[in-house]
Structures are given as structure tokens and as C-alpha cells.
């Protein structure tokens, strides 16, 4: 017994030392963080109050404003609407597109998104955008990118501390920085919740997916640890949501998930879709050459691999002479080197399946070229699971394409009705589902195709640019009072 006590005494002493260190460290943090917070807040707000200005300053946080996707369409349509209603306000965009001049950015907006921005818009260039990149955080990616967005927001605040900040990217962790350190009114337009209940369910079910790696899915211990991490992150995300004075969401899917996480009033404002002139594109009968159009940025969640896999499955179930006339056309924008590498991987994948003759890649095409693709295509395909809304889905329907989208998210809840009497398009999940759906569509008569097309074109009037701008202005108005 005496020997045991002699052995345990040094361990108890070492434990006391560690406890003392932890206590002093926690005490230091508890004192240091509040002092740092109030110092930075006083510094930023004092600087803001001393800066003379005679106009309201409104800034949009959108680090990838030159990407040319659906999220950017929301940004530019919102700015266009605000410039018309509040012409005496100064508008700014925080962007990390340091390689592009303001003229180049606005020219691309006009050319690729068909939106003209008035004079007077100013850009605040951010140099720390790399801290938003997923490649910077091999592990704890969600937390790393969120903390990186806070760092980027602080960089933005040091260059301009505006009266109103509107986040149009979904980086909700920036809101506390602008609200509490900058003293700004805050608003946000959320395209997709950073974390959802569905993500927790998939991790709990140990399902391997693009944001749940195989070695984690196969390990009960790592799965449990990730669930704890996700729940803590969800709590932090909810706190950040409370920092928004006005919160807008783009779909029923996003609304339902954020209601459970943020528990605060949300405005459902469907994103702007080009439909008026697309509805005028003439459509012929089923063409001999079948082009299947995909319209989505080259990001992992868009699941372009599933589209190519569907082409492989289609080849197995239809005659070769019919398949010879089918081409999958992948149109989308690349934001950075990671996206460009994904395109190379997709090209290699199509070659691996011996489909290189039947898959075309149209990267960063102009809006005029996209209109040509709309006119030449017969089918539209979209494969992202839990797509928050699906601007590309709506625009392809407006152009008269027969649409096949993933049975989830916005396409399921907001866009595509599938009952036979009022069918607007089709929904699928697996590559086999998509292949069999394409085969079924090819068997339809011209009359049946025209009925689906006309109903789909009539349904998209809910999602016009004008409708978005009216609803956006109505929801955001309190920030300008």
C-alpha cells in the first residue's frame, strides 16, 4: 500500500499542476477576450463616427462576385433594384476577385448574367480570400471556413465600415463581426444553410458522401466525434443567425431548415430567373440529335459524375443507333483552380467510361452562347442532392427543355410538379433512375412532350427577375429607414 501511495503522489502533483495551468489559461481567456472585443468595437465605431459622409453606405459581402453563378445573379439583381429605388445611396461590394478590374467584373455581369449595373458602384478588394477555400482545411472544414470568413470580414471592416451590410453568400459567421465590431445594420440572403438536420442524419447513418469521408463513415468512434462537432457547430451557427436584422431565404428547403436552427422570422424570396425571353425560344418537334443540357458551376456538390454515370447506364438500355445521336453538354463556370481540376477529372471520367464522344464541356461560356445551347438542347439535367433552389432548373424549363432534376431540395419542394395530370418535369435519384427517365421521355409522343413543355413554361412566371426585385425590396426596406 505504501509503495502504491509513493507511486501515485507524483501523478497527483502533476495533475494539480495541469489543473492550475488550465485554470489560469481559462481565466486569462475570460479576461482577455472581453477586453479585446470592447477595444476593437470602440476603435471601429469611433473611426466610423469621425469619418464625414453625407450618404448612407450599403455594402454587400460577396467574395466571389465574379463567379457568374446563381448566387451572383442574386447579388447583381439586388444591387440593380436598390440603385433604382435608392439612387442617393452609396453601394459597395466586398470582393476577393483581385485579378479583375471593376470594369471587367461589370462587363462579365452584363455579358454572362444579362444584368446592367448603374454607375457609382464601388468595389472593396479583399486579399485574404484564400482563408475561405476548403483546401485550406483538410479537417474541420466547416469550422475552418467559417472562422476564415470572420477573418475576411474583419479585413473588409478595416477598409470600409458601412451603415448597412448585406451578406449574399451565406457566410453567416461574418454577421457578428459587422454588427458588433462595426456597429452596422445587417441583412443576409441565404442560399443554402451551412449545416442542416439532414447532414446530421447522414453522418449518423454513416453514409459516405462528398462532405463525409469514407474513413469517418466506417468508424463508429469518428462518426460519434463528428456528430458532436456538428452539433456544436450548429449551435454557433444559430447564434450567428441571431445577428441578422433581416434574413431572407431562397427556397422552401432553406426556410424549413433555418427555421429549426435559427428560430427567427425569415422572408422567402425566390431568386431571380431569366424567363421572359427564354420562353420565346422556338421549339421544334423532338429533334434527331438529342442534346442533354446541364447548367451548374463545377463544384463537388453539383455531382456532375452522376450525369456522366447516367449516360453510361443509358447506353446499356437503349439501342446503340439511338445513343449515337445523344450528347450530354456540361455548361458551367469555374471559380478557381480547384474547379478547373474538377473539370479535368470529369473529362478523365468520361474517357474512362468510353463516353468522350458523347460528353461536351462548355466552361465559362458567354450568355449569348448559352442561349444557343438552350435553343439546341431537348432535355435538361440537374443532379445536385438537396439543391437549395435551382435557378438553372427554372431557366431550362423556361427555355422549353424537358427537365430531369434530383428528387430533393428546391426542385422537389418548389419547382417541379410530377403528378401525371399537371406534370412539369421529372425527378430522379440514382444514375439508373436518370437513365430510365431519359429513355421514357424519348418514347413520348410530340403531343405529350408539348403538353409538359407548355405547362412548365407557364409555371416559371413565379420566379422572374421582376418578382425577385419587388419581394427583395419589400423585405429589405427596414434596413434603409
MIMIDREN-331901 format. One record per residue (C-alpha): residue number from 1; residue in one letter; y, x, z. Coordinates in Angstrom, 3 decimals, padded with zeros to 6 digits. Each point is the difference from the previous one (the first is absolute). Layout:
<recs>
 num residu    north     east       up
 NUM      A        Y        X        Z
...
</recs>
This chain:
<recs>
 num residu    north     east       up
   1      X  000.000  000.000  000.000
   2      X  002.354  002.824  000.924
   3      X -000.715  001.706 -003.321
   4      X  000.787 -003.228 -001.854
   5      X  003.365 -000.335  001.801
   6      X  000.772  003.634 -000.754
   7      X -000.745 -000.691 -003.692
   8      X  002.055 -003.236 -000.132
   9      X  003.167  001.243  001.766
  10      X  001.324  002.003 -003.012
  11      X -000.627 -003.023 -002.252
  12      X  001.967 -002.295  002.345
  13      X  002.826  002.553  000.127
  14      X  000.084  000.255 -003.789
  15      X  000.026 -003.806 -000.296
  16      X  003.013 -000.141  002.361
  17      X  001.823  002.513 -002.188
  18      X -000.707 -002.054 -003.143
  19      X  001.111 -003.221  001.717
  20      X  003.192  001.667  001.156
  21      X  000.712  001.257 -003.541
  22      X -000.625 -003.492 -001.428
  23      X  002.263 -001.571  002.635
  24      X  002.865  002.389 -000.698
  25      X -000.466 -000.412 -003.768
  26      X  000.081 -003.813  000.211
  27      X  003.022  000.161  002.303
  28      X  001.789  002.321 -002.430
  29      X -000.733 -002.355 -002.920
  30      X  001.121 -003.033  002.026
  31      X  003.336  001.689  000.697
  32      X  000.486  001.902 -003.261
  33      X -000.695 -002.818 -002.495
  34      X  002.565 -002.483  001.410
  35      X  002.631  002.752  000.172
  36      X -000.764  000.997 -003.605
  37      X  000.096 -003.627 -001.150
  38      X  003.353 -000.836  001.588
  39      X  001.505  003.303 -001.139
  40      X -000.984 -000.588 -003.628
  41      X  001.102 -003.634  000.153
  42      X  003.408  000.920  001.439
  43      X  000.404  002.772 -002.598
  44      X -000.830 -002.214 -003.004
  45      X  001.946 -003.077  001.062
  46      X  003.058  002.059  001.011
  47      X -000.026  001.705 -003.389
  48      X -000.349 -003.378 -001.684
  49      X  002.928 -001.507  001.891
  50      X  002.230  002.977 -000.775
  51      X -000.681 -000.185 -003.740
  52      X  002.745 -002.066 -001.652
  53      X -001.181 -002.662 -002.458
  54      X  001.322 -003.253 -001.355
  55      X -003.209 -001.418 -001.489
  56      X -003.359 -001.102  001.351
  57      X -002.649  002.645 -000.729
  58      X -003.508 -001.196 -000.865
  59      X -002.839  002.482 -000.576
  60      X -003.518 -000.521 -001.312
  61      X -002.778  002.259  001.261
  62      X -002.240  000.583 -003.027
  63      X -001.157  003.640 -000.296
  64      X -001.892 -000.668 -003.269
  65      X  002.678 -002.063 -001.739
  66      X -000.793  001.619 -003.375
  67      X -003.715 -000.902  000.034
  68      X  000.336 -003.023 -002.263
  69      X -002.465 -002.307  001.793
  70      X  000.157 -003.485  001.453
  71      X  001.581  001.217  003.228
  72      X  002.789  001.634 -001.973
  73      X  000.545 -003.230 -001.915
  74      X  000.707 -001.720  003.326
  75      X  002.515  002.728  000.910
  76      X  001.955 -000.177 -003.252
  77      X -000.064 -003.787 -000.325
  78      X  001.274 -000.238  003.597
  79      X  002.835  002.473 -000.648
  80      X  000.931 -001.806 -003.214
  81      X  000.229 -003.315  001.876
  82      X  002.035  001.475  002.873
  83      X  002.444  001.719 -002.357
  84      X  000.764 -003.351 -001.614
  85      X  000.405 -001.935  003.262
  86      X  001.691  002.725  002.068
  87      X  001.915  002.169 -002.507
  88      X  002.261  001.542  002.673
  89      X -002.900  001.587  001.893
  90      X -000.996  003.666 -000.423
  91      X -003.683  000.370 -000.913
  92      X -002.167  003.078  000.508
  93      X -003.635  000.901 -000.618
  94      X -001.806  002.612  002.099
  95      X -002.353  001.733 -002.425
  96      X -002.233  003.044 -000.086
  97      X  000.103  000.216 -003.795
  98      X  002.072  003.176  000.111
  99      X -001.069  001.020 -003.507
 100      X  001.696 -003.037 -001.603
 101      X  003.738 -000.550 -000.360
 102      X  001.521 -003.424  000.771
 103      X  000.476 -000.625 -003.731
 104      X -003.641  000.840 -000.723
 105      X -001.212 -002.307  002.766
 106      X  002.116 -002.932 -001.176
 107      X -000.931  000.587 -003.645
 108      X -003.665 -000.188  000.954
 109      X  000.624 -003.196  001.980
 110      X  001.564 -001.541 -003.091
 111      X -002.646  001.334 -002.379
 112      X -003.172 -000.547  002.062
 113      X  000.906 -002.929  002.255
 114      X  002.528 -001.823 -002.174
 115      X  002.607 -000.155  002.803
 116      X  003.622  001.052 -000.456
 117      X  001.792  001.313  003.086
 118      X  003.777 -000.223  000.294
 119      X  002.303  002.954  000.562
 120      X  000.731  001.385  003.432
 121      X -003.533  000.476  001.324
 122      X -000.375  003.360  001.743
 123      X -003.120  002.035  000.778
 124      X -000.705  001.956  003.169
 125      X -002.558  002.692 -000.811
 126      X -002.644  000.831  002.613
 127      X -001.756  003.377 -000.090
 128      X -002.759 -000.676  002.543
 129      X -001.942 -002.620 -001.973
 130      X -003.131  002.145  000.054
 131      X -000.528 -001.175  003.587
 132      X -000.901 -003.417 -001.430
 133      X -002.807  001.380 -002.160
 134      X -003.532 -000.880  001.099
 135      X -001.196  003.509 -000.914
 136      X  002.100  001.338  002.880
 137      X -002.247 -001.816  002.471
 138      X -003.745  000.452 -000.661
 139      X -000.635 -001.761  003.305
 140      X  001.953 -002.769  001.791
 141      X  001.664 -000.705 -003.334
 142      X  001.638 -003.288  001.008
 143      X  001.580  001.510  003.095
 144      X  001.003  003.186 -001.825
 145      X  001.725 -001.849 -002.835
 146      X  001.730 -002.354  002.445
 147      X  001.361  002.865  002.094
 148      X  000.947  001.758 -003.244
 149      X  001.986 -003.077 -001.038
 150      X  001.902  000.154  003.302
 151      X  000.872  003.632 -000.670
 152      X  001.166 -000.945 -003.502
 153      X  002.027 -002.898  001.404
 154      X  001.748  002.365  002.388
 155      X  000.851  002.290 -002.924
 156      X  001.425 -003.060 -001.780
 157      X  002.025 -000.967  003.064
 158      X  001.604  003.434  000.176
 159      X  001.336 -000.377 -003.545
 160      X  001.133 -003.612  000.268
 161      X  000.027 -002.364  002.972
 162      X  000.573 -003.394 -001.665
 163      X  000.807 -003.387  001.463
 164      X -003.157 -001.591 -001.415
 165      X -003.330  001.606 -000.937
 166      X -002.674 -001.847 -001.966
 167      X -003.447  001.560 -000.290
 168      X -001.656 -001.116 -003.258
 169      X -003.049  002.256  000.217
 170      X -001.850 -001.148  003.121
 171      X  000.751  003.109  002.094
 172      X  000.600 -002.091  003.108
 173      X  000.057  003.010  002.324
 174      X  003.414  000.846 -001.456
 175      X  001.532 -003.161  001.447
 176      X  000.346  001.280  003.625
 177      X  001.742  003.132 -001.305
 178      X  002.661 -001.948 -001.887
 179      X  000.358 -002.743  002.621
 180      X  000.059  001.992  003.231
 181      X  001.137  003.472 -001.050
 182      X  002.393 -001.184 -002.714
 183      X  001.125 -003.352  001.403
 184      X -000.567 -001.688 -003.392
 185      X -001.084 -003.513 -000.750
 186      X -003.477  000.133 -001.512
 187      X -002.005 -002.023 -002.475
 188      X -003.287  000.546 -001.787
 189      X -002.012 -001.311 -002.909
 190      X -003.693  000.541  000.700
 191      X -002.340  000.255 -002.974
 192      X -003.106  000.871  001.964
 193      X -000.637  000.324  003.758
 194      X -000.577  003.616  000.987
 195      X -003.002 -001.167  002.027
 196      X -001.832 -003.324 -000.077
 197      X -002.673 -001.824  001.930
 198      X -002.216  000.377 -003.096
 199      X  000.267  003.793  000.262
 200      X -001.222 -000.171  003.580
 201      X -002.910 -002.214 -001.064
 202      X -001.040  002.391 -002.762
 203      X  000.042  002.976  002.341
 204      X -001.938 -002.000  002.602
 205      X -002.579 -000.931 -002.662
 206      X -000.219  003.722 -000.876
 207      X  000.815 -000.664 -003.627
 208      X  000.775  003.028 -002.160
 209      X  003.222 -000.511 -001.983
 210      X  002.983  002.043 -001.209
 211      X  001.612 -000.072  003.477
 212      X -003.236  000.303  002.015
 213      X -001.907  003.159 -000.871
 214      X -003.750  000.099 -000.212
 215      X -000.573  002.405  002.905
 216      X  002.025 -002.323  002.267
 217      X -001.780 -003.142 -001.222
 218      X -003.398  001.623  000.685
 219      X  000.878  001.031  003.567
 220      X  000.108 -002.623  002.819
 221      X  002.045  002.382  002.166
 222      X  002.600  000.767 -002.686
 223      X  000.171 -003.698 -000.929
 224      X  000.741 -000.896  003.618
 225      X  002.647  002.711  000.233
 226      X  001.642 -001.203 -003.218
 227      X  000.079 -003.585  001.292
 228      X  001.846  001.188  003.130
 229      X  002.418  001.963 -002.201
 230      X  000.581 -003.030 -002.269
 231      X  000.650 -002.334  002.942
 232      X  002.526  002.403  001.517
 233      X  001.651  000.388 -003.399
 234      X  000.095 -003.789 -000.461
 235      X  001.829 -000.300  003.327
 236      X  002.598  002.590 -001.070
 237      X  000.364 -001.724 -003.380
 238      X  000.669 -003.293  001.770
 239      X  002.738  001.613  002.114
 240      X  001.652  001.390 -003.131
 241      X -000.061 -003.460 -001.560
 242      X  002.107 -001.294  002.873
 243      X  002.778  002.355 -001.135
 244      X  000.679 -001.965 -003.187
 245      X  002.808 -002.568  000.147
 246      X -001.253 -001.715 -003.168
 247      X -003.588  000.356 -001.257
 248      X -001.132 -001.102 -003.446
 249      X -003.568  000.001 -001.343
 250      X -001.211 -000.292 -003.558
 251      X -003.126 -002.145  000.285
 252      X -002.106 -002.336  002.091
 253      X -002.421  002.873  000.622
 254      X  002.714  002.205  001.503
 255      X  001.529 -002.936  001.893
 256      X -003.273 -000.905  001.725
 257      X -000.777  003.566  001.033
 258      X  003.501  000.798  001.264
 259      X  000.240 -003.261  001.935
 260      X -002.963  001.137  002.101
 261      X  001.413  003.513  000.457
 262      X  003.775 -000.463  000.288
 263      X  000.195 -003.515  001.439
 264      X  003.539 -000.574 -001.289
 265      X  001.705 -002.144 -002.682
 266      X -000.818  001.097 -003.557
 267      X  001.427 -001.140 -003.342
 268      X -002.425 -000.403 -002.893
 269      X  001.794  001.135 -003.167
 270      X -002.219  000.530 -003.032
 271      X  000.839  003.211 -001.907
 272      X  001.846 -000.096 -003.349
 273      X -002.182 -000.313 -003.076
 274      X  001.055  000.167 -003.644
 275      X -001.216 -003.331 -001.334
 276      X  002.603 -001.692 -002.216
 277      X -000.166  002.281 -003.017
 278      X -003.695  000.774  000.557
 279      X -000.803 -003.686 -000.381
 280      X  001.454  000.141 -003.513
 281      X -002.466  002.658 -001.219
 282      X -001.996 -001.709 -002.772
 283      X -003.738 -000.240  000.555
 284      X -002.582 -000.172 -002.752
 285      X -003.514 -001.268  000.262
 286      X -002.603  002.283  001.542
 287      X  000.537  003.283 -001.914
 288      X -002.786  002.028 -001.533
 289      X  001.114  003.092  001.939
 290      X -000.050 -000.784  003.727
 291      X  002.440  002.023  002.109
 292      X -000.310 -000.327  003.786
 293      X  003.285  000.972  001.642
 294      X  000.268  001.511  003.471
 295      X  003.480  000.349  001.499
 296      X  000.221  001.898  003.294
 297      X  001.297  003.265  001.411
 298      X -002.637  002.724  000.130
 299      X -000.668 -000.130  003.722
 300      X -003.410 -000.023  001.745
 301      X  000.304 -003.551  001.351
 302      X  000.421 -001.388 -003.542
 303      X -003.666  000.932 -000.616
 304      X  000.155  000.856 -003.697
 305      X -003.529  001.396  000.337
 306      X -001.234 -003.571  000.459
 307      X  001.534 -000.980 -003.350
 308      X -001.767  002.821 -001.813
 309      X -003.226 -000.822  001.835
 310      X  000.409 -003.628 -001.138
 311      X  000.198  001.225 -003.612
 312      X -003.268  001.867  000.543
 313      X -001.654 -003.140  001.387
 314      X  001.426 -002.079 -002.858
 315      X -001.608  002.314 -002.526
 316      X -003.380 -000.778  001.564
 317      X  000.271 -003.771 -000.416
 318      X  001.634 -000.581 -003.395
 319      X -001.076  001.044 -003.503
 320      X  001.172  003.470 -001.042
 321      X  001.767 -001.330 -003.112
 322      X  002.222 -002.146  002.251
 323      X  000.613  002.790  002.520
 324      X  001.104  002.307 -002.824
 325      X  003.087 -002.218 -000.377
 326      X  001.004  000.076  003.692
 327      X  002.511  002.467  001.475
 328      X  001.209  000.333  003.581
 329      X  003.667  001.085  000.100
 330      X  001.208  001.466  003.302
 331      X  003.796 -000.175  000.248
 332      X  001.770  001.313  003.079
 333      X  002.468  002.429  001.465
 334      X -000.615  003.328  001.747
 335      X  002.227  000.827  002.965
 336      X -001.144  003.564  000.632
 337      X -002.668  002.661 -000.554
 338      X -002.543 -001.947  002.068
 339      X  000.319 -003.000 -002.329
 340      X -000.279  002.275 -003.058
 341      X -003.209  001.469  001.421
 342      X -001.386 -003.514  000.431
 343      X  000.598 -000.660 -003.683
 344      X -001.953  003.170 -000.854
 345      X -002.816 -001.163  002.280
 346      X -000.055 -003.384 -001.746
 347      X -000.151  001.686 -003.413
 348      X -002.926  002.112  001.206
 349      X -001.697 -003.100  001.439
 350      X  000.269 -001.853 -003.311
 351      X -001.524  003.028 -001.756
 352      X -002.774  000.131  002.581
 353      X -000.898 -003.608 -000.882
 354      X  000.350  000.734 -003.748
 355      X  002.914 -002.430 -000.231
 356      X  002.756  002.355 -001.161
 357      X  000.188 -001.833 -003.354
 358      X  000.514 -003.320  001.756
 359      X  002.601  000.932  002.648
 360      X  003.641  000.836 -000.744
 361      X  002.552  001.397  002.450
 362      X  003.692 -000.883 -000.372
 363      X  001.859  001.855  002.747
 364      X  003.700 -000.626  000.764
 365      X  000.504 -002.052 -003.150
 366      X  003.366 -001.595 -000.785
 367      X  000.597 -003.708  000.406
 368      X  000.157 -000.431 -003.795
 369      X -003.428  001.595 -000.356
 370      X -001.308 -002.188  002.804
 371      X  001.202 -003.091 -001.860
 372      X -002.060  001.150 -002.998
 373      X -003.042  000.357  002.234
 374      X  000.566 -003.527  001.320
 375      X  000.081 -001.307 -003.534
 376      X -003.171  001.813 -001.096
 377      X -002.143 -000.662  003.098
 378      X -002.284 -003.005  000.440
 379      X -001.189  000.449  003.604
 380      X  001.667  001.324  003.134
 381      X -001.868  001.742  002.827
 382      X  001.049  000.891  003.557
 383      X -002.406  001.447  002.563
 384      X  001.906  000.831  003.193
 385      X -001.620 -001.497  003.079
 386      X  002.526 -001.779  002.239
 387      X  002.779  000.405 -002.550
 388      X  003.021 -001.161  001.998
 389      X  001.352 -002.033 -002.908
 390      X -000.547  001.180 -003.569
 391      X  003.116  000.128 -002.191
 392      X -002.092  001.400 -002.838
 393      X -002.401 -002.936  000.310
 394      X  002.847 -002.518 -000.343
 395      X  001.600  001.810 -002.937
 396      X -003.280  000.257 -001.895
 397      X -000.547 -003.734  000.516
 398      X  003.548 -000.682 -001.242
 399      X -000.743  002.079 -003.089
 400      X -002.963 -002.256 -000.740
 401      X -002.836  002.309  001.043
 402      X -003.118 -001.534  001.532
 403      X  000.041  001.566  003.455
 404      X -002.841  001.357  002.147
 405      X  001.093  001.215  003.454
 406      X -001.631  000.927  003.293
 407      X -001.036 -002.919  002.180
 408      X  002.315  000.902  002.887
 409      X  003.658  000.345  001.004
 410      X  002.794 -001.391 -002.144
 411      X -002.057 -000.845 -003.108
 412      X -002.295 -002.178  002.130
 413      X  002.593 -001.561  002.330
 414      X  003.114 -000.305 -002.186
 415      X -000.595  000.508 -003.707
 416      X -003.338 -000.993 -001.554
 417      X -001.528 -003.458  000.313
 418      X -003.662  000.012 -001.056
 419      X -001.125 -003.649  000.178
 420      X -001.246 -001.036 -003.435
 421      X  002.477 -002.872 -000.481
 422      X  003.049  002.184  000.703
 423      X -001.261  003.552 -000.629
 424      X  002.718  002.659 -000.413
 425      X -002.280  003.018 -000.179
 426      X -003.075  001.582  001.547
 427      X -000.858  001.900  003.196
 428      X -002.714  002.615  000.551
 429      X -001.082  002.626  002.530
 430      X -002.632  002.399 -001.329
 431      X -000.274  001.803 -003.327
 432      X -002.817 -002.373 -000.905
 433      X  002.242 -002.997  000.801
 434      X  002.727  001.318 -002.278
 435      X -002.459  000.747 -002.809
 436      X -001.608 -003.440  000.087
 437      X  003.430 -001.656  000.182
 438      X  001.156  001.884 -003.095
 439      X -003.188 -001.024 -001.789
 440      X  000.612 -003.638  000.980
 441      X  003.618  000.088 -001.227
 442      X -001.109  001.415 -003.342
 443      X -002.313 -003.002 -000.359
 444      X  002.815 -002.561  000.475
 445      X  001.317 -002.000 -002.917
 446      X  003.553  000.496 -001.238
 447      X  000.915 -003.385  001.440
 448      X -001.295  000.931  003.464
 449      X  001.842  003.331 -000.122
 450      X  003.258 -001.726 -001.012
 451      X -000.282 -002.498  002.869
 452      X -000.379  002.766  002.591
 453      X  002.821  001.982 -001.595
 454      X  002.465 -002.893 -000.079
 455      X -000.695 -001.012  003.598
 456      X  000.403  003.625  001.124
 457      X  003.297  000.401 -001.847
 458      X  001.349 -003.210  001.500
 459      X -000.976  001.100  003.527
 460      X  001.962  003.270  000.051
 461      X  003.419 -001.672  000.189
 462      X -000.422  000.313  003.793
 463      X  000.467  003.764 -000.284
 464      X  003.060  000.605 -002.187
 465      X  002.633  002.689  000.639
 466      X  002.619 -002.722  000.504
 467      X -002.181 -001.739  002.574
 468      X -000.491  003.268  001.892
 469      X  003.690  000.842  000.002
 470      X  001.031 -003.447  001.266
 471      X -002.553  000.071  002.823
 472      X  000.772  003.634  000.871
 473      X  003.743 -000.676  000.295
 474      X -000.601 -003.067  002.143
 475      X -002.292  001.879  002.406
 476      X  002.091  003.173  000.246
 477      X  003.397 -001.724  000.396
 478      X  000.199  000.366  003.845
 479      X  000.180  003.807 -000.394
 480      X  003.290 -000.360 -001.892
 481      X  001.772 -002.194  002.539
</recs>
